[in-house]
Amino acid sequence: MKKMPIVLVIFLIAAVIVAAGSASTGTPASASVSATNFVNSVGPNKVWDATGTDSNWFAGVSAPLAVFGPGINNSTVYAYGVALTGTSSPYTGATVTARSINATLVSNATDTKEASVITDTQATFTDKIKDTPSVCVGYGSLGIVYTGSDGTNDQLHFALATGSTATTVAITSATPPSSTVYSFLDHQCWYDPVGIYYVAWTTLTATTSGGSTTYTETAVSVQGINSTTIKTIWSKESSVALTNPSSSGSGYGVTNLVAGGSNSTNSSTVYLAYLVLPTGASASTASETATLSLTPITVTASSGSVGTTKSAITTSNPAATVGSSTFSYTYAPAGIVSSN
């Protein structure tokens, strides 16, 4: 009998404290971490030091743009830093530094002077970047997703940095109607070891009429990029239209899009899961009053065709009273994990 892969949708349960008609988040618990919590009772290895003379660590690299990734084989791992060009949005490009690290030396947990560092390579690309990019790691490469431009309209772009080379490709190319602007929310990416970077996102339309703007989340979408040719794998992204009512201001119909493959490699389907908000609700108030529905869909990886849509969980946010405070819970998708 063929062993089937297991796919899990991970839920995030957020607790909101409601007291005296107002809502506030609770105080998170804290715990101390010392060197004894690590291998050989030595603290984390230093592989990149922004406080010293490490010239390849740029001041523009923030936490979301500093990540670790695997090498081509088990002897090497990489530390990546993405520095955006410019001081504010829209940025004019980025420089990606890939620092290769001796995996054996760093695993001994005795390297405090960057002795495990092998070499640095840098790749630079020029493009308009209008938001904070999302990044994902492949084998010796880094994928970067961001809102760019075709010269007239905002479009979703992807850049692949490998060694000293960075190549960009446009993922979307649609022209919005008059008085409408497209934005791309929750954009994210992941790598399938067969050589495909997948990118998922939510499309938001902002339409201005009579001095007011209406925001509508119109679709959730996914597209793949061949890591060798740096071209999209389907002629057009695979999208699922959203029928949720629009709302004026910042209340959107869906939120918390997460995506992932059906297998750890060579996925046959791609899963998209998102939280559906009711009419008139926004992400900030839904936890107090709303009935929430989490709806995952599947997309066939070979063709990009949309498969099954199924409501996985619907909740009216059960509340619990502790003392004078009422705790109301919101279920939201936090990630997708697949077995081999």
N, C-alpha and C positions, 0 to 999 in steps of 0.2 A: 504494500500500500504506500502510495506517495505521501511523504510528509508535507503537510501544508504549513506555510508560514503563519505566524501569529502577528496580528496587528492590534495595537492598543492605542486608544485615544485617551490621553491623560487629561484629567479635569483639574482645574484650579478652583478651589472653593474659597471665596473671599468673604470674610465676616465684616459686617458693618454694624457698629454700635449706634442704636437709635435711642436717644434719651431727651425728654422734654422737647420733642418735636424737631430735633436737629440730629444730623448724622455726622459721625466722625469715625476714623479708623482707630483700632485698638493699638496698644503699645506692643511692638514685637519683643519676644524674648531674646536675650543675648547670652553668648557663651564665649569664654576665653579660649584662645588657641595658642599653644606654646610649641617650642621645637620638638618636644617629646611626642607630639602628635604625628610627626613625619618619620619617614624611613631613616634609620640609623640615628634617630633623635636629633636630626639636623634640620634646620628650617629650610624653606624653599630655596632652590638653587637660583643664583643670579645669572640670568642669561641676557639681560638688557637693562642698562642702568642710565636713567635719564638725569640722575643727579651728578654724574661725573663727567668724564670727557668722551662719552659715547656719542660721537657726532651723528650717528645714523638713527638716533632716537629723536624724533622731531617733536617740537613743542606742540605741534598740531595734532598729535596722535592722542585721542581720547580712549577711554576704556572699551567702548563698543568696537573700536577699530584696531584693537591690539588683541590678537588671537594666536593660538597654537594649532598646528596641523601636522599630519603625518608626512613622512618622506616617501620616496619611491619604494624603499625597503625599510626593514626594522632598524637599520644602523643609524638612521638620521631622522630627526624631527625638526620642525620649523617654527620659528616665532615670526609673526607678521605684524607690521605696523603700517597703517594707511594714514598719510598726512595729506589733508586737503589743501589745495593751492588757493590762497586768498585768505582774507580775514573774516568774511561773512558770506552768506548765501546771496546770489548764486556764486559758487566756487567755480574756478576755471579749469579744474583738473585735480589730479592727485599723484603722489609718489608712493609706491609700495616698496617697502624694504622687507626682504625675506632673509632671515638669519638662520642658516643651517646649524644644527646642534648635534654633537656626538651623543647619541642616545644611551650608549653604554656608560659613558662618563657621567652624564647628568643623572642617570638612574642610581648611581652610587650615593647620591645625596651628600657629596662632600665638596662640591664645586661652589666656592663663594667668590671667585674672582673671574668668572666668565671663561674659565679654562676649557669648558666644553664647547665653546663657540668655534665653528669651523671657518665660515666665511659669510659675508654679506653680499647680496645682489639687490639691485634696485631697478624698478621699472616705473616709468612715468607715462601718463597719458593726459591728453588735453580734451576736455569736454565740459559742458555746463552741468554742474551738480547743484540741485536746488534744495536737497534735503540731506539728512544724515543717512549715509549708505547702510545697507545690510551686507554682511560678509559671510562666506561659507568656505570651508577648506576642502580641497581635493588632495590627491597624492602629489605633493610638491608644487601645488598651485593654489591660488586664492581667487574666488569669485566675488565680485562686488556688484550690488544692485542699487540703483539710485534713480531719481527723477531727473532726466535730462531734457533736451529740447531738440526739435527738428529744425529750429530756426524761427518757427512761428508758434507752434504748440508744444506743451509739455508732453514728453513721451517717457516710457520706462526703458532704461538702458541697462546693459550688463557689460562689465569689463572683466577679463580674465588675465591675471598676472602670473607668468611663469618665468622664473629667472629674471632676466633683464628686459623681457618683452611683455607689454600690456596691449591687449587688443579689445576694442569695444564693438558692441553690436546693439542695434535698436530692437527691443522686444515688441513694442507697440508702434503703430503708425496711423492710428485713426485720427480723422479731423473732426473736432466737435462742432455741433451746430452753432449758429450765431448766438452771441451773448452767453456762451457756455464754456466752461473750462473743465478739463479733466485733471483729476489728481489721483495718485496711486498710494493707497494706504496699506499698512500691514505687510509691505513687501518683504520677502524672505527667500532664501535659497538653500539648497542642499545638494550634495554630490552623490550620484550613483556610480559605483566603481566601474561600471561598463563604459564610462566615459561621457556621462551626461550630467550637466548641471541643470537642476530644475529650479524655476522661479515661480512663486505664487504671489498674488496680490489682490486687493479689492479696488475697484474703480469707483471713484466718487465724482459726480458731476455737480458743478456749481453753476446755476442758471440765474442770471440777474434780469429782473423785469420790474419796471416802475420803482426803481430805487431799492428794492429788496432782493435778497439772494436766497434761493432755495437749494438746499443740499440733498442729494439723493445718492445713496450707494446703489449702483445699477448692476454690478456683476462681480463675481469672484472668478479668478482666472488662473491658469497655469500654462507655462511654456517651457520647453527644454532647449538647452544649448549644447551642441556637440563640442566637447572640449578639444578636439583636434582641429576641426574646421572653423570653430567659433561662429557657427551659424545655427539658427533656430531649427529644431527638428521637425516642426510642423509648419505648414504654410501660414497658419494663423493660430493665435493662442486658443486654447480650449476654455470656454467660458460658460458659466451658469448665470442666467439672468436672475436678478433679485426683484421680487414683486412687493417688497415692504414699502409702506407709505413713506413719502418724503416729509421732511419737516423743515421749517424755517429756522435758521440759526445753526446750532451745532449738534442737534439730536439726529443720530443716524439710525438706519434700519438694522444694520448688523455690525458686529464687532468681534474682535479676538479671532481673526482668521489664523488657523494653523494648517500646515500641510506636511505630507511625508509620503514615502513610497510603501508599497505592500510587502517589500522584502528588503533585506540589507544590501542586496545587489541585484541588478537586472530585474527591477520591479515590473510587473505586468500591469499594475494599476497605480494610480496616484490618488491619495485621499486628501480632500479638502474638508475642514470642519470649521464651523463658525457659529457664533451665538446670535440668535434672532431676538431682537427687541420688539415689544409690542408698539402699537400706535401711540405716538406722543411721548414715548419714553426715551431717555438718553442713557448712556452708560453710567452716569453718575447717580441717577435716580432709580434705575431699574431694580437695584438690589433691595429697595425698600418696598416696592409696590407691585412689581411686574411678574407675569408668568413668562418664564424664559424657555426657549426651545433650542437645543443644540442639534444642528442638522449636518451630518457628514454626507459627502457625495464622492463618487469614484469616477476617475477618468482613465480610459484605456491608454496605456503608455505607448503602444505601438502605433496608434492612429490619432490619438487626441480626442476621441469621441467620448461624450459624457455618458456615464453608466448610471448606476443606481443612486437614487437620493432617498435617504432614510432618516427619520427623526430619531435620534438616539436617546434623548432624555428631555423631558419637559418637567419643570418644577415651578411651584408657586412660591418659592423661597420660604421654607419653613423657618419659623422664628422661635427663639428660646429666650426666656427671661431669666436674667441673673441679677439679683438685687433690684436696683432701680433702672437697670439698662436692659434693652432688648437687642438681641443679636439676630440679624437677618442675613441669610446666606445667598450668595450668587454663585451659580455653577458656570464656569467658562472653560473652553478648551485651552489647554496649556501646551500640548505637544502630541506628536504621534511617534510611537516606537514600533519597529518591525523586527521580527526574528528572521533568521536565515531559513 
